[in-house]
Amino acid sequence: MEKVLLPAEKRQKFLWELKDLLIGAALPFVIMCIFSSTIIMFGDSDDIAIAVLAIGGGNLLLIAAFVIFGRQNGAVSYRKFYLNETKRRLNSSDKNAIYKTGEYALWKGIVIPLITCVPFIILQIVNIAVPNTFCIFALKYVCGWAYLPLAKAGVHEAVNFIFIVVPVASHLAGYVLGMLKEQKLQAQLAEESAKVKKHKKSK
């Protein structure tokens, strides 16, 4: 039977869960900024070939990075789930196991990359409402992965929000793949452990 959490415990669970999500989003966000301020920044070039190569190549690298981080986050969170399930079966008093914090959940595969997009979302909304040079500079050189692809196409900047799909879909795909890989690994380890126990009993 699942333990009913008290209000204070719910707050603690929320804070731990938030901390776990922020940790999972930290490295992807840093990589996102690095790509935007190095490779993708050339997407602002007047040379069409250079601009297309920078934006296309940069976003492909961004996709690859988010898939890799997604796999890592998915594997780690499923490992926590597996270990905590064992603790719960043993009626452990470990609060991480009781609160189920840091464990695998599909929605986390979406929320983690959405957290990395928050600066872009804020800057883009502000620039749509009140166009200014600071936001445009930040959008180009910090959030170029989403701003530059359509910057010179003459479309409304609100369309840029569609590019949030890039990191979210990439991370989610990696998150599920990481879980499946870890699930298979844990099943193999459990099978090996069962064989060893069976072998010892037969002696």
GROMACS elastic network, one bead per residue, 0.5 to 0.9 nm:
[ bonds ]
;  ai    aj funct       b0    kb
    2    98     6  0.86459   500
    3    98     6  0.74115   500
    3    99     6  0.88079   500
    5     8     6  0.79833   500
    5     9     6  0.56170   500
    5    10     6  0.59664   500
    5    99     6  0.81079   500
    6     9     6  0.50877   500
    6    10     6  0.61473   500
    6    11     6  0.87358   500
    7    10     6  0.50132   500
    7    11     6  0.63281   500
    7    12     6  0.86850   500
    8    11     6  0.51570   500
    8    12     6  0.62716   500
    8    13     6  0.86294   500
    9    13     6  0.60305   500
    9    14     6  0.85139   500
    9    99     6  0.80488   500
   10    14     6  0.60960   500
   10    15     6  0.86452   500
   10    99     6  0.81837   500
   11    14     6  0.50541   500
   11    15     6  0.62364   500
   11    16     6  0.86376   500
   12    15     6  0.52005   500
   12    16     6  0.61830   500
   12    17     6  0.84788   500
   12    99     6  0.86651   500
   13    16     6  0.51825   500
   13    17     6  0.59591   500
   13    18     6  0.84591   500
   13    95     6  0.88218   500
   13    96     6  0.83248   500
   13    99     6  0.58408   500
   13   100     6  0.81203   500
   13   101     6  0.65952   500
   14    17     6  0.50660   500
   14    18     6  0.60032   500
   14    19     6  0.85127   500
   14   101     6  0.83984   500
   15    18     6  0.50599   500
   15    19     6  0.60954   500
   15    20     6  0.85850   500
   16    19     6  0.50543   500
   16    20     6  0.61840   500
   16    21     6  0.86820   500
   16    96     6  0.86277   500
   16   101     6  0.65048   500
   16   102     6  0.78962   500
   17    20     6  0.50615   500
   17    21     6  0.62505   500
   17    22     6  0.86808   500
   17   100     6  0.87825   500
   17   101     6  0.53951   500
   17   102     6  0.61381   500
   18    21     6  0.50787   500
   18    22     6  0.61601   500
   18    23     6  0.85884   500
   19    22     6  0.51526   500
   19    23     6  0.61675   500
   19    24     6  0.86180   500
   20    23     6  0.51715   500
   20    24     6  0.62341   500
   20    25     6  0.87236   500
   20   101     6  0.77646   500
   20   102     6  0.58743   500
   21    24     6  0.50649   500
   21    25     6  0.62392   500
   21    26     6  0.86982   500
   21   102     6  0.78939   500
   21   108     6  0.74208   500
   21   111     6  0.77352   500
   21   112     6  0.57997   500
   21   115     6  0.82678   500
   22    25     6  0.50154   500
   22    26     6  0.60259   500
   22   112     6  0.72338   500
   22   115     6  0.75114   500
   22   116     6  0.88898   500
   23    26     6  0.52256   500
   23    27     6  0.77565   500
   23   112     6  0.89689   500
   24    27     6  0.71000   500
   24    28     6  0.77850   500
   24    69     6  0.82082   500
   24    70     6  0.87726   500
   24    73     6  0.64709   500
   24   112     6  0.64113   500
   24   113     6  0.87105   500
   25    28     6  0.55351   500
   25    29     6  0.60515   500
   25    30     6  0.87315   500
   25    69     6  0.88354   500
   25   111     6  0.89327   500
   25   112     6  0.52668   500
   25   113     6  0.63301   500
   25   114     6  0.85857   500
   25   115     6  0.65043   500
   25   116     6  0.59918   500
   26    29     6  0.53003   500
   26    30     6  0.63680   500
   26    31     6  0.88621   500
   26   115     6  0.89963   500
   26   116     6  0.75865   500
   27    30     6  0.50596   500
   27    31     6  0.62320   500
   27    32     6  0.85159   500
   27    69     6  0.79746   500
   28    31     6  0.51598   500
   28    32     6  0.60658   500
   28    33     6  0.87147   500
   28    62     6  0.88442   500
   28    65     6  0.73430   500
   28    66     6  0.64016   500
   28    69     6  0.67038   500
   28    70     6  0.89902   500
   28   113     6  0.76340   500
   28   116     6  0.70241   500
   28   167     6  0.89873   500
   29    33     6  0.62942   500
   29    34     6  0.86443   500
   29   113     6  0.81591   500
   29   115     6  0.83560   500
   29   117     6  0.79415   500
   30    33     6  0.52026   500
   30    34     6  0.61898   500
   30    35     6  0.87189   500
   30   116     6  0.86952   500
   31    35     6  0.61096   500
   31    36     6  0.84797   500
   31    62     6  0.76989   500
   31    65     6  0.76831   500
   31    66     6  0.89045   500
   32    35     6  0.54044   500
   32    36     6  0.62321   500
   32    37     6  0.87136   500
   32    62     6  0.66628   500
   32    65     6  0.87271   500
   32    66     6  0.89244   500
   32   116     6  0.80550   500
   32   142     6  0.79338   500
   32   143     6  0.77172   500
   32   145     6  0.78810   500
   33    36     6  0.50897   500
   33    37     6  0.60874   500
   33    38     6  0.85744   500
   33   141     6  0.79871   500
   33   142     6  0.52389   500
   33   143     6  0.68363   500
   33   144     6  0.85977   500
   34    37     6  0.52273   500
   34    38     6  0.61012   500
   34    39     6  0.81936   500
   34   142     6  0.78302   500
   35    38     6  0.52641   500
   35    39     6  0.54451   500
   35    40     6  0.59642   500
   35    41     6  0.80064   500
   35    58     6  0.63441   500
   35    59     6  0.83056   500
   35    61     6  0.81240   500
   35    62     6  0.72513   500
   35   142     6  0.84120   500
   35   144     6  0.84572   500
   35   145     6  0.80056   500
   36    39     6  0.62886   500
   36    41     6  0.56556   500
   36    42     6  0.89948   500
   36    55     6  0.89975   500
   36    58     6  0.76378   500
   36   140     6  0.76232   500
   36   141     6  0.55219   500
   36   142     6  0.52444   500
   36   143     6  0.59084   500
   36   144     6  0.50564   500
   36   145     6  0.60442   500
   37    40     6  0.65730   500
   37    41     6  0.54336   500
   37    42     6  0.88165   500
   37   140     6  0.82625   500
   37   142     6  0.57670   500
   37   143     6  0.82823   500
   37   144     6  0.77123   500
   38    41     6  0.55982   500
   38    42     6  0.75380   500
   38    58     6  0.88705   500
   38   141     6  0.81210   500
   39    42     6  0.61287   500
   39    43     6  0.80015   500
   39    54     6  0.57069   500
   39    55     6  0.76282   500
   39    57     6  0.79270   500
   39    58     6  0.57543   500
   40    43     6  0.53935   500
   40    44     6  0.81477   500
   40    51     6  0.81485   500
   40    53     6  0.87372   500
   40    54     6  0.50039   500
   40    55     6  0.50651   500
   40    56     6  0.82275   500
   40    57     6  0.78791   500
   40    58     6  0.52594   500
   40    59     6  0.76561   500
   40   140     6  0.86442   500
   40   141     6  0.78539   500
   40   144     6  0.60766   500
   40   145     6  0.65383   500
   40   148     6  0.81056   500
   41    44     6  0.60686   500
   41    45     6  0.81038   500
   41    51     6  0.85993   500
   41    54     6  0.73490   500
   41    55     6  0.79556   500
   41   140     6  0.67286   500
   41   141     6  0.56446   500
   41   142     6  0.84681   500
   41   144     6  0.64546   500
   41   145     6  0.87502   500
   41   148     6  0.83148   500
   42    45     6  0.53441   500
   42    50     6  0.68236   500
   42    51     6  0.57923   500
   42    52     6  0.88942   500
   42    53     6  0.86095   500
   42    54     6  0.56297   500
   42    55     6  0.75385   500
   43    46     6  0.83902   500
   43    47     6  0.87939   500
   43    48     6  0.83724   500
   43    50     6  0.68628   500
   43    52     6  0.65176   500
   43    53     6  0.77008   500
   43    54     6  0.52772   500
   43    55     6  0.52855   500
   43    56     6  0.87967   500
   43   140     6  0.86500   500
   43   144     6  0.78108   500
   43   148     6  0.62682   500
   43   149     6  0.76260   500
   44    47     6  0.86068   500
   44    50     6  0.89130   500
   44    51     6  0.62107   500
   44    54     6  0.89338   500
   44    55     6  0.89429   500
   44   140     6  0.75501   500
   44   144     6  0.87766   500
   44   148     6  0.67987   500
   44   151     6  0.84308   500
   44   152     6  0.87823   500
   45    48     6  0.71002   500
   45    49     6  0.89360   500
   45    50     6  0.66852   500
   45    51     6  0.54512   500
   46    49     6  0.88544   500
   46    50     6  0.81007   500
   46    51     6  0.72394   500
   47    50     6  0.54351   500
   47    51     6  0.61527   500
   47    52     6  0.86976   500
   48    51     6  0.50070   500
   48    52     6  0.60315   500
   48    53     6  0.84483   500
   49    52     6  0.53020   500
   49    53     6  0.60945   500
   49    54     6  0.85085   500
   50    53     6  0.51405   500
   50    54     6  0.59593   500
   50    55     6  0.85161   500
   51    54     6  0.51926   500
   51    55     6  0.60881   500
   51    56     6  0.82979   500
   51   148     6  0.89262   500
   51   149     6  0.88486   500
   52    55     6  0.53253   500
   52    56     6  0.57174   500
   52    57     6  0.80024   500
   52   149     6  0.82567   500
   53    56     6  0.52423   500
   53    57     6  0.55295   500
   53    58     6  0.78863   500
   54    57     6  0.53104   500
   54    58     6  0.56094   500
   54    59     6  0.82598   500
   55    58     6  0.51378   500
   55    59     6  0.59701   500
   55    60     6  0.84635   500
   55   144     6  0.80369   500
   55   145     6  0.68559   500
   55   148     6  0.73031   500
   55   149     6  0.65387   500
   56    59     6  0.53321   500
   56    60     6  0.61732   500
   56    61     6  0.86985   500
   56   149     6  0.84240   500
   57    60     6  0.51152   500
   57    61     6  0.62472   500
   57    62     6  0.85664   500
   58    61     6  0.51591   500
   58    62     6  0.61341   500
   58    63     6  0.86769   500
   58   145     6  0.73363   500
   59    63     6  0.60875   500
   59    64     6  0.85654   500
   59   145     6  0.61033   500
   59   146     6  0.89221   500
   59   166     6  0.81299   500
   60    63     6  0.50503   500
   60    64     6  0.62789   500
   60    65     6  0.86350   500
   61    64     6  0.50481   500
   61    65     6  0.61177   500
   61    66     6  0.86209   500
   62    65     6  0.50667   500
   62    66     6  0.61574   500
   62    67     6  0.85772   500
   62   145     6  0.82333   500
   62   166     6  0.84012   500
   62   167     6  0.73723   500
   62   170     6  0.87176   500
   63    66     6  0.52244   500
   63    67     6  0.61825   500
   63    68     6  0.86629   500
   63   166     6  0.67374   500
   63   167     6  0.63068   500
   63   169     6  0.86657   500
   63   170     6  0.55792   500
   63   171     6  0.79523   500
   64    67     6  0.51829   500
   64    68     6  0.62799   500
   64    69     6  0.87268   500
   64   170     6  0.75109   500
   65    68     6  0.51137   500
   65    69     6  0.61771   500
   65    70     6  0.84021   500
   65   170     6  0.84582   500
   65   171     6  0.85091   500
   66    69     6  0.50065   500
   66    70     6  0.57684   500
   66    71     6  0.84198   500
   66   113     6  0.81554   500
   66   167     6  0.61710   500
   66   168     6  0.82306   500
   66   169     6  0.88254   500
   66   170     6  0.55437   500
   66   172     6  0.85871   500
   66   173     6  0.89944   500
   66   174     6  0.73059   500
   67    71     6  0.61204   500
   67    72     6  0.86437   500
   67   167     6  0.84439   500
   67   169     6  0.86640   500
   67   170     6  0.50500   500
   67   172     6  0.75835   500
   67   173     6  0.65015   500
   67   175     6  0.74022   500
   67   177     6  0.88731   500
   68    71     6  0.51808   500
   68    72     6  0.63738   500
   68    73     6  0.87278   500
   68   170     6  0.87846   500
   68   171     6  0.76987   500
   68   174     6  0.62393   500
   68   175     6  0.85867   500
   68   178     6  0.87759   500
   69    72     6  0.50551   500
   69    73     6  0.61064   500
   69    74     6  0.84541   500
   69   171     6  0.67874   500
   69   174     6  0.71144   500
   69   175     6  0.78500   500
   70    73     6  0.50910   500
   70    74     6  0.59166   500
   70    75     6  0.84321   500
   70   109     6  0.71335   500
   70   112     6  0.89544   500
   70   113     6  0.88140   500
   70   170     6  0.74722   500
   70   172     6  0.63159   500
   70   173     6  0.70792   500
   70   176     6  0.77736   500
   70   177     6  0.81039   500
   70   178     6  0.69759   500
   71    74     6  0.51026   500
   71    75     6  0.60306   500
   71    76     6  0.85263   500
   71   171     6  0.76027   500
   71   172     6  0.85945   500
   71   173     6  0.79222   500
   71   176     6  0.70723   500
   71   177     6  0.58759   500
   71   179     6  0.72085   500
   71   181     6  0.86346   500
   72    75     6  0.52303   500
   72    76     6  0.61107   500
   72    77     6  0.85109   500
   72   174     6  0.78104   500
   72   175     6  0.72037   500
   72   178     6  0.60930   500
   72   179     6  0.86837   500
   73    76     6  0.52486   500
   73    77     6  0.60066   500
   73    78     6  0.85051   500
   73   104     6  0.86701   500
   73   109     6  0.81427   500
   73   171     6  0.88959   500
   73   174     6  0.83234   500
   73   175     6  0.61332   500
   73   178     6  0.71797   500
   73   179     6  0.83898   500
   74    77     6  0.52895   500
   74    78     6  0.61263   500
   74    79     6  0.85429   500
   74   104     6  0.66181   500
   74   105     6  0.86762   500
   74   106     6  0.89458   500
   74   108     6  0.89638   500
   74   109     6  0.75237   500
   74   172     6  0.87378   500
   74   174     6  0.71960   500
   74   176     6  0.61741   500
   74   177     6  0.72564   500
   74   180     6  0.83466   500
   74   181     6  0.89852   500
   74   182     6  0.81420   500
   75    78     6  0.52877   500
   75    79     6  0.61244   500
   75    80     6  0.86919   500
   75   104     6  0.83202   500
   75   175     6  0.73570   500
   75   176     6  0.85022   500
   75   177     6  0.81455   500
   75   180     6  0.77959   500
   75   181     6  0.70442   500
   75   182     6  0.52227   500
   75   183     6  0.80861   500
   76    79     6  0.50903   500
   76    80     6  0.62960   500
   76    81     6  0.87113   500
   76   102     6  0.85281   500
   76   103     6  0.81782   500
   76   104     6  0.81137   500
   76   178     6  0.81021   500
   76   179     6  0.80009   500
   76   182     6  0.80382   500
   77    80     6  0.50876   500
   77    81     6  0.62596   500
   77    82     6  0.87244   500
   77   102     6  0.57764   500
   77   105     6  0.80013   500
   77   179     6  0.76557   500
   78    82     6  0.61302   500
   78    83     6  0.85996   500
   78   102     6  0.87147   500
   78   103     6  0.59816   500
   78   105     6  0.83987   500
   78   178     6  0.83037   500
   78   179     6  0.56607   500
   78   180     6  0.86965   500
   78   182     6  0.66952   500
   78   183     6  0.71481   500
   79    82     6  0.51021   500
   79    83     6  0.61876   500
   79    84     6  0.84526   500
   79   103     6  0.77407   500
   79   104     6  0.81407   500
   79   179     6  0.82917   500
   79   182     6  0.67724   500
   79   183     6  0.79701   500
   79   186     6  0.80080   500
   80    83     6  0.52060   500
   80    84     6  0.58965   500
   80    85     6  0.83788   500
   80    97     6  0.85706   500
   80   100     6  0.86421   500
   80   101     6  0.85493   500
   80   102     6  0.67011   500
   80   103     6  0.53981   500
   80   104     6  0.75450   500
   81    84     6  0.51367   500
   81    85     6  0.59783   500
   81    86     6  0.86830   500
   81    97     6  0.82063   500
   81   100     6  0.73782   500
   81   101     6  0.86803   500
   81   102     6  0.77327   500
   81   104     6  0.61461   500
   82    85     6  0.52073   500
   82    86     6  0.65636   500
   82    87     6  0.89287   500
   82   103     6  0.84108   500
   82   183     6  0.85460   500
   82   186     6  0.79651   500
   83    86     6  0.52397   500
   83    87     6  0.64681   500
   83    88     6  0.88023   500
   83    97     6  0.82710   500
   84    88     6  0.60499   500
   84    89     6  0.85555   500
   84    92     6  0.88739   500
   84    94     6  0.86748   500
   84    96     6  0.75906   500
   84    98     6  0.80018   500
   84   100     6  0.72811   500
   84   103     6  0.82553   500
   85    88     6  0.50442   500
   85    89     6  0.62322   500
   85    90     6  0.87051   500
   85    97     6  0.72752   500
   85   100     6  0.88791   500
   86    89     6  0.52290   500
   86    90     6  0.65070   500
   86    91     6  0.88460   500
   86    92     6  0.87684   500
   86    97     6  0.89439   500
   87    90     6  0.50960   500
   87    91     6  0.62808   500
   87    92     6  0.51360   500
   87    93     6  0.83159   500
   87    94     6  0.77079   500
   87    97     6  0.65717   500
   87    98     6  0.87329   500
   88    92     6  0.55977   500
   88    93     6  0.83213   500
   88    94     6  0.86147   500
   88    97     6  0.64204   500
   88    98     6  0.70113   500
   89    92     6  0.76003   500
   91    94     6  0.88361   500
   91    98     6  0.89907   500
   92    95     6  0.83702   500
   92    97     6  0.75218   500
   92    98     6  0.79176   500
   93    96     6  0.87710   500
   93    97     6  0.77441   500
   93    98     6  0.71542   500
   94    97     6  0.54371   500
   94    98     6  0.63633   500
   94    99     6  0.87354   500
   95    99     6  0.57864   500
   95   100     6  0.80510   500
   95   101     6  0.86488   500
   96    99     6  0.52549   500
   96   100     6  0.57118   500
   96   101     6  0.55805   500
   96   102     6  0.79621   500
   97   100     6  0.50137   500
   97   101     6  0.70933   500
   97   103     6  0.89723   500
   98   101     6  0.81392   500
  100   103     6  0.59027   500
  101   104     6  0.88787   500
  102   105     6  0.87833   500
  104   107     6  0.88459   500
  104   108     6  0.74660   500
  104   109     6  0.86818   500
  104   179     6  0.76812   500
  105   108     6  0.55774   500
  105   109     6  0.72892   500
  106   109     6  0.53719   500
  106   110     6  0.72241   500
  106   172     6  0.78894   500
  106   175     6  0.80179   500
  106   176     6  0.76170   500
  107   110     6  0.52844   500
  107   111     6  0.61783   500
  107   112     6  0.86601   500
  107   172     6  0.87878   500
  108   112     6  0.57806   500
  108   113     6  0.86252   500
  108   172     6  0.83888   500
  108   175     6  0.86723   500
  109   112     6  0.59106   500
  109   113     6  0.72057   500
  109   168     6  0.77124   500
  109   169     6  0.87611   500
  109   171     6  0.63266   500
  109   173     6  0.81042   500
  109   174     6  0.83874   500
  109   175     6  0.56670   500
  109   176     6  0.77309   500
  110   113     6  0.59208   500
  110   114     6  0.63292   500
  110   115     6  0.89368   500
  110   168     6  0.57300   500
  110   169     6  0.76562   500
  110   171     6  0.73304   500
  110   172     6  0.58523   500
  110   175     6  0.89910   500
  111   115     6  0.62045   500
  111   116     6  0.89340   500
  111   168     6  0.80528   500
  112   115     6  0.53054   500
  112   116     6  0.69186   500
  112   168     6  0.80854   500
  112   171     6  0.81306   500
  112   172     6  0.89696   500
  113   116     6  0.51220   500
  113   117     6  0.66036   500
  113   164     6  0.87061   500
  113   167     6  0.59983   500
  113   168     6  0.51424   500
  113   169     6  0.86308   500
  113   170     6  0.87620   500
  113   171     6  0.64726   500
  113   172     6  0.82059   500
  114   117     6  0.50295   500
  114   118     6  0.65502   500
  114   164     6  0.76178   500
  114   167     6  0.79345   500
  114   168     6  0.64017   500
  115   118     6  0.53327   500
  115   119     6  0.83909   500
  116   119     6  0.71977   500
  116   120     6  0.83199   500
  116   167     6  0.85191   500
  117   120     6  0.53497   500
  117   121     6  0.61932   500
  117   122     6  0.87757   500
  117   143     6  0.86169   500
  117   164     6  0.68465   500
  117   167     6  0.82468   500
  117   168     6  0.88900   500
  118   121     6  0.50324   500
  118   122     6  0.61737   500
  118   123     6  0.85767   500
  119   122     6  0.52525   500
  119   123     6  0.60864   500
  119   124     6  0.84304   500
  119   142     6  0.89683   500
  119   143     6  0.80880   500
  120   123     6  0.51803   500
  120   124     6  0.58748   500
  120   125     6  0.84209   500
  120   138     6  0.86635   500
  120   139     6  0.68815   500
  120   142     6  0.81736   500
  120   143     6  0.58409   500
  120   146     6  0.79126   500
  120   147     6  0.85552   500
  120   161     6  0.87688   500
  120   164     6  0.89960   500
  121   124     6  0.52428   500
  121   125     6  0.60891   500
  121   126     6  0.85910   500
  121   161     6  0.74107   500
  121   164     6  0.88223   500
  122   125     6  0.52638   500
  122   126     6  0.61548   500
  122   127     6  0.85613   500
  123   126     6  0.52011   500
  123   127     6  0.60528   500
  123   128     6  0.85795   500
  123   135     6  0.57603   500
  123   136     6  0.82811   500
  123   138     6  0.76296   500
  123   139     6  0.68508   500
  123   143     6  0.89306   500
  124   127     6  0.50963   500
  124   128     6  0.61203   500
  124   129     6  0.85862   500
  124   135     6  0.73990   500
  124   136     6  0.84818   500
  124   139     6  0.72529   500
  124   147     6  0.83686   500
  124   157     6  0.75213   500
  124   158     6  0.76930   500
  124   160     6  0.82496   500
  124   161     6  0.82661   500
  125   128     6  0.51934   500
  125   129     6  0.62209   500
  125   130     6  0.84786   500
  125   157     6  0.89761   500
  125   158     6  0.79492   500
  126   129     6  0.51218   500
  126   130     6  0.57400   500
  126   131     6  0.71986   500
  126   132     6  0.86018   500
  126   135     6  0.74738   500
  127   130     6  0.50351   500
  127   132     6  0.62137   500
  127   133     6  0.87514   500
  127   134     6  0.88730   500
  127   135     6  0.58484   500
  127   136     6  0.70975   500
  127   157     6  0.86357   500
  128   131     6  0.58529   500
  128   156     6  0.87958   500
  128   157     6  0.68170   500
  128   158     6  0.73586   500
  131   134     6  0.88390   500
  131   135     6  0.73799   500
  131   136     6  0.76957   500
  132   135     6  0.57046   500
  132   136     6  0.63966   500
  132   137     6  0.87779   500
  133   136     6  0.50653   500
  133   137     6  0.60086   500
  133   138     6  0.85455   500
  134   137     6  0.51958   500
  134   138     6  0.61819   500
  134   139     6  0.85047   500
  135   138     6  0.50697   500
  135   139     6  0.58802   500
  135   140     6  0.84588   500
  136   139     6  0.50495   500
  136   140     6  0.61131   500
  136   141     6  0.86363   500
  136   147     6  0.89210   500
  137   140     6  0.52375   500
  137   141     6  0.61555   500
  137   142     6  0.79969   500
  138   141     6  0.53420   500
  138   142     6  0.51621   500
  138   143     6  0.66587   500
  138   144     6  0.83101   500
  139   142     6  0.55914   500
  139   144     6  0.57972   500
  139   145     6  0.88545   500
  139   146     6  0.80755   500
  139   147     6  0.59409   500
  139   148     6  0.80631   500
  140   143     6  0.58099   500
  140   145     6  0.82879   500
  140   146     6  0.86766   500
  140   147     6  0.62067   500
  140   148     6  0.62848   500
  140   151     6  0.88601   500
  141   144     6  0.55018   500
  141   145     6  0.89260   500
  142   145     6  0.82491   500
  143   146     6  0.59017   500
  143   147     6  0.61935   500
  143   148     6  0.81911   500
  144   148     6  0.50522   500
  144   149     6  0.77704   500
  145   148     6  0.63763   500
  145   149     6  0.71339   500
  145   163     6  0.77998   500
  146   149     6  0.64654   500
  146   150     6  0.81149   500
  146   160     6  0.59122   500
  146   161     6  0.73000   500
  146   162     6  0.81358   500
  146   163     6  0.52678   500
  146   164     6  0.71137   500
  146   166     6  0.87141   500
  147   150     6  0.64710   500
  147   151     6  0.60159   500
  147   157     6  0.78823   500
  147   160     6  0.59833   500
  147   161     6  0.86272   500
  147   163     6  0.83569   500
  148   152     6  0.75843   500
  148   160     6  0.86762   500
  149   152     6  0.77718   500
  149   153     6  0.81584   500
  149   160     6  0.81885   500
  149   163     6  0.89068   500
  150   153     6  0.50768   500
  150   154     6  0.73874   500
  150   155     6  0.68614   500
  150   156     6  0.87440   500
  150   157     6  0.79197   500
  150   159     6  0.81856   500
  150   160     6  0.69632   500
  151   154     6  0.69829   500
  151   155     6  0.76983   500
  151   156     6  0.89012   500
  151   157     6  0.76231   500
  151   160     6  0.85606   500
  152   155     6  0.79792   500
  153   156     6  0.89034   500
  154   157     6  0.86881   500
  155   158     6  0.83745   500
  155   159     6  0.71109   500
  155   160     6  0.88976   500
  156   159     6  0.59140   500
  156   160     6  0.79408   500
  157   160     6  0.54390   500
  157   161     6  0.79597   500
  158   161     6  0.59435   500
  158   162     6  0.83398   500
  159   162     6  0.59214   500
  159   163     6  0.82554   500
  160   163     6  0.58161   500
  160   164     6  0.80118   500
  161   164     6  0.56836   500
  161   165     6  0.82149   500
  162   165     6  0.60149   500
  162   166     6  0.82593   500
  163   166     6  0.54881   500
  163   167     6  0.79820   500
  164   167     6  0.61297   500
  164   168     6  0.63908   500
  164   169     6  0.85558   500
  165   168     6  0.51031   500
  165   169     6  0.55863   500
  165   170     6  0.80827   500
  166   169     6  0.56340   500
  166   170     6  0.61277   500
  166   171     6  0.86096   500
  167   170     6  0.51218   500
  167   171     6  0.59441   500
  167   172     6  0.83715   500
  168   171     6  0.53546   500
  168   172     6  0.60157   500
  168   173     6  0.85615   500
  169   172     6  0.51086   500
  169   173     6  0.60859   500
  169   174     6  0.86146   500
  170   173     6  0.53077   500
  170   174     6  0.63322   500
  170   175     6  0.85531   500
  171   174     6  0.50887   500
  171   175     6  0.58679   500
  171   176     6  0.86484   500
  172   176     6  0.62759   500
  172   177     6  0.85797   500
  173   176     6  0.54267   500
  173   177     6  0.62723   500
  173   178     6  0.86243   500
  174   178     6  0.59194   500
  174   179     6  0.85014   500
  175   178     6  0.51646   500
  175   179     6  0.62758   500
  175   180     6  0.87451   500
  176   179     6  0.51048   500
  176   180     6  0.62253   500
  176   181     6  0.86622   500
  177   180     6  0.51184   500
  177   181     6  0.61716   500
  177   182     6  0.86033   500
  178   181     6  0.51801   500
  178   182     6  0.61562   500
  178   183     6  0.84537   500
  179   182     6  0.51424   500
  179   183     6  0.58921   500
  179   184     6  0.85200   500
  180   184     6  0.61607   500
  180   185     6  0.85857   500
  181   184     6  0.52175   500
  181   185     6  0.62444   500
  181   186     6  0.87416   500
  182   186     6  0.60809   500
  182   187     6  0.84877   500
  183   186     6  0.52313   500
  183   187     6  0.61877   500
  183   188     6  0.86836   500
  184   187     6  0.51066   500
  184   188     6  0.62563   500
  184   189     6  0.86986   500
  185   188     6  0.51233   500
  185   189     6  0.62112   500
  185   190     6  0.86092   500
  186   189     6  0.50110   500
  186   190     6  0.60576   500
  186   191     6  0.85059   500
  187   190     6  0.50924   500
  187   191     6  0.61398   500
  187   192     6  0.86394   500
  188   191     6  0.50344   500
  188   192     6  0.61633   500
  188   193     6  0.85415   500
  189   192     6  0.50945   500
  189   193     6  0.60719   500
  189   194     6  0.85679   500
  190   193     6  0.50321   500
  190   194     6  0.61360   500
  190   195     6  0.86500   500
  191   194     6  0.50990   500
  191   195     6  0.62661   500
  191   196     6  0.87408   500
  192   195     6  0.50973   500
  192   196     6  0.62934   500
  192   197     6  0.87450   500
  193   196     6  0.51633   500
  193   197     6  0.62982   500
  193   198     6  0.86163   500
  194   197     6  0.51551   500
  194   198     6  0.60875   500
  194   199     6  0.85112   500
  195   198     6  0.50462   500
  195   199     6  0.60305   500
  195   200     6  0.86148   500
  196   199     6  0.50598   500
  196   200     6  0.62290   500
  196   201     6  0.87126   500
  197   200     6  0.51460   500
  197   201     6  0.62619   500
  197   202     6  0.87162   500
  198   201     6  0.51756   500
  198   202     6  0.62782   500
  198   203     6  0.89848   500
  199   202     6  0.52131   500
  199   203     6  0.67247   500
  200   203     6  0.54723   500
